[in-house]
Amino acid sequence: MSHEMAGEASPIPLLTPYSLGKFNLSHRVVMAPLTRQRSYKNVPQPHAILYYSQRATKGGLLITEATGVSNTSLGYYPDTPGIWTEEQVEAWKPIVDAVHEKGALFFCQIWHVGRVSTPDYQPNGQAPVSSTDKSLKPARRTTGNEMEVFTPPRRLKADEIPQIVNDFRVAARNAMKAGFDGIEIHGAHGYLLEQFMKDEVNDRTDKYGGSLENRCRFPLEVVEAIADEIGADKVGIRLSPFSDYMEAQDSNPEALGLYMAESLNKYGILYCHMVEPRMRRDVQKVECSESLVPMRKAFKGNFIVAGGFNREEGNKAISKKDADLVAYGRWFLANPDLPMRFELDAPLNKYNRETFYVSDPVLGYTDYPFLKSTA
Ligand SMILES: Cc1cc2nc3c(=O)[nH]c(=O)nc-3n(C[C@H](O)[C@H](O)[C@H](O)COP(=O)(O)O)c2cc1C
């Protein structure tokens, strides 16, 4: 994707280079984290080598699907990968190597689902853990029409929280062992860290509940522990203060987003990745007047936006300096050569929701076609 030839039109904003801390990116089209449920028994599989390397470009940034930090961290989504065992770390290595061979950077998104789980996913059939003991309402499974009936979580005691912080720290260390360039903390979409941040869920009265400062304490402890462990220059975090996913809403999302953006400045982490307010409940856009611009201004590091972007809107976000990078989810899922298609303004493959989460190692995964000229 070189634009150095004399007379060539200047690149679109999305395809301009960017220095993400010490990493030199050749374009701004980031692959968003996408759960695909093809990591059987929570171990990354060889078919992920092709999937991720298809989407890797020289100087591009990819973020993995959400990856569990411990044996209590998973639920609801079968066959999501983890990074707490030696076997999982070893299984990630060839995937990371293949992405690096293409010249791309690769960050591992690490998560803990908290109450979005059931005893079926937990060691010894124990209750999942959360900030609260309030259960989620039943929800339709990602595959098929069956309902997942959630069971009440167990409210973590304050003195158990350091252990979970440590699980995140060890997972980050493991990600570096697997060869990743850095990690993204999953602090979005109603999972454990949001179950603490958001006041619809967090009903605690200890130092982890009540004020914004208290609700954000645990996520910030995770940030600090990971930054100490692997270096702040390799740490990003994803936040979705405005989302109402998994019954996790906040009564003042703007204040929450600003508080996190400002607090993160203390740790000097590499990036903050925020989901647009219009992505409220699932991946359908809604009309809204809120914006991430105040958080963008408050956060001193690199800022990634995601949620409902097309080529034109991504270009606009970059040229208005509302974001440094734009992450694409569904379009990247369905278009392995998305940066190239944006460069050529080529038509995009449509994505097929029916195969987002099917277990098949090829179908809806590595069989989306490349542009003819590059196939
Ligand atoms: C199939 C699928 C899986 C997803 N998995 C994750 C995930 O593991 N972690 C995460 O933070 N977001 C996840 N998301 C949200 C996306 O990263 C992204 O924010 C969302 O799709 C909106 O962006 P888009 O309009 O570009 O698709 C997922 C979305 C989809 C469609």
PDBQT file of the ligand as one rigid body, heavy atoms in Angstrom, charges set to zero:
ROOT
HETATM    1  C1  LIG A 401     -19.317 -11.737  16.251  1.00  0.00    +0.000 C 
HETATM    2  C2  LIG A 401     -18.915 -10.638  17.194  1.00  0.00    +0.000 A 
HETATM    3  C3  LIG A 401     -18.092 -10.926  18.262  1.00  0.00    +0.000 A 
HETATM    4  C4  LIG A 401     -17.656  -9.904  19.127  1.00  0.00    +0.000 A 
HETATM    5  N1  LIG A 401     -16.774 -10.206  20.127  1.00  0.00    +0.000 NA
HETATM    6  C5  LIG A 401     -16.235  -9.214  20.884  1.00  0.00    +0.000 A 
HETATM    7  C6  LIG A 401     -15.201  -9.487  21.822  1.00  0.00    +0.000 A 
HETATM    8  O1  LIG A 401     -14.736 -10.626  21.980  1.00  0.00    +0.000 OA
HETATM    9  N2  LIG A 401     -14.714  -8.447  22.547  1.00  0.00    +0.000 N 
HETATM   10  C7  LIG A 401     -15.190  -7.175  22.400  1.00  0.00    +0.000 A 
HETATM   11  O2  LIG A 401     -14.709  -6.263  23.076  1.00  0.00    +0.000 OA
HETATM   12  N3  LIG A 401     -16.152  -6.893  21.495  1.00  0.00    +0.000 NA
HETATM   13  C8  LIG A 401     -16.664  -7.869  20.731  1.00  0.00    +0.000 A 
HETATM   14  N4  LIG A 401     -17.593  -7.558  19.760  1.00  0.00    +0.000 N 
HETATM   15  C9  LIG A 401     -17.900  -6.155  19.476  1.00  0.00    +0.000 C 
HETATM   16  C10 LIG A 401     -17.007  -5.662  18.326  1.00  0.00    +0.000 C 
HETATM   17  O3  LIG A 401     -15.641  -5.603  18.708  1.00  0.00    +0.000 OA
HETATM   18  C11 LIG A 401     -17.435  -4.263  17.839  1.00  0.00    +0.000 C 
HETATM   19  O4  LIG A 401     -17.295  -3.338  18.877  1.00  0.00    +0.000 OA
HETATM   20  C12 LIG A 401     -18.863  -4.282  17.326  1.00  0.00    +0.000 C 
HETATM   21  O5  LIG A 401     -19.032  -5.318  16.372  1.00  0.00    +0.000 OA
HETATM   22  C13 LIG A 401     -19.263  -2.967  16.660  1.00  0.00    +0.000 C 
HETATM   23  O6  LIG A 401     -18.341  -2.638  15.642  1.00  0.00    +0.000 OA
HETATM   24  P1  LIG A 401     -18.709  -2.885  14.081  1.00  0.00    +0.000 P 
HETATM   25  O7  LIG A 401     -19.897  -2.006  13.811  1.00  0.00    +0.000 OA
HETATM   26  O8  LIG A 401     -17.474  -2.402  13.351  1.00  0.00    +0.000 OA
HETATM   27  O9  LIG A 401     -18.997  -4.320  13.895  1.00  0.00    +0.000 OA
HETATM   28  C14 LIG A 401     -18.101  -8.578  18.921  1.00  0.00    +0.000 A 
HETATM   29  C15 LIG A 401     -18.962  -8.307  17.868  1.00  0.00    +0.000 A 
HETATM   30  C16 LIG A 401     -19.371  -9.299  16.997  1.00  0.00    +0.000 A 
HETATM   31  C17 LIG A 401     -20.269  -8.954  15.838  1.00  0.00    +0.000 C 
ENDROOT
TORSDOF 0
